Amino acid sequence: MLTILSIMFNLKRIKMANKKLVGSVVGKQGQTIRVEITRKIKHKRYLKLMTVKRDILSHDEKEVAKIGDAVEIEDGRPISKNKSWKLNKVL
């Protein structure tokens, strides 16, 4: 019983790796940038490739990204209601 508790305690302390995505900046306002993530998926029935776009609000603390830049963002703690991603680097 003691070993099961110690294993469960150690699992809680393990830090998960942050997700990283690459996209382009389509909007900017202060320290907030809007990053468009584009990916291709195959339609289940027609097997045609489709482009799916998603906008993500991200935090740019040093305000280095400009509209049109390719950037890498990573998941983190929530910064505001809609913002929980941080700018990792400008590519």
N, C-alpha and C positions, 0 to 999 in steps of 0.2 A: 504494500500500500504506500509506503514511504517513497519508493522509487517512482511510482506513477505520479505522485504529487510533485516530485522534483522535476520530472520530465515536463509536466504541464507548466510549471513555473519557468523553466528554461525556454519553452516555446513562446511565451509571452514577451520575453526579452529580445528575441530575434527581430532585427529591423529588416523590413521588406525593402527590396530595391525599388527605387522610384521609376515610374514609367517615363519614357522619353519619346517625343514625337517631333517630326520635322515638317515644317510648313512655311507659308509665306505671309508676311504682314500685310493685311488689307485695311487696317484702320488703326489710328493712334490718337489718344487723348490723355495727356499728362503722362503718368507712369503706367497706364494701361494700354496694352496693344491687343488688337484682335487678329488672331492667327487663323488662317484657313488651312485646314488639313484635308488633303485630297487623297483618296485611295480608290482602287478599282476592285469591284466585286463581280462575280459571275451570277447572272440571273438564274434562279432555281429551275424555272420551266423552259425558258427560251435559250439558255446558255450563252447569252450575249454579254459582253463586258460592259459594265456601267460604271460611270464615274460618280462617286459619292463625296460630297463636300460637307465639311462641318466647321463652324466657326467656334473658336475657343478664346475666352478672355484670359490674358496672361499678364503677369506683373513684370515690368521692366524698370528696375530700381534706378539704374544709372541713365535711363533714357537714351540708349545707344542705337536702338533699332529704328529704322525708317520704313516708310511704306514701300513695299516691293522687295524688301530684303528676305532672304531665306534664313530661317532661324530654327534653333532646336530648343524646345521647351520641355520641362520636366514637372511631374506631378509633385505636389507638396501639401502643406497644411492650408486650410482655407484662409484667404486674405480678406475677402469680402463675400457678399451674398453669391455672386456669380464667378468669382475669381479664385481658383485654387491651383493655378499653374504658374511657374516662374520661368523667366527667360534664362536659358542655360548659356547659350552662345549664339552669336551671329555667324552664319556660315559664309 
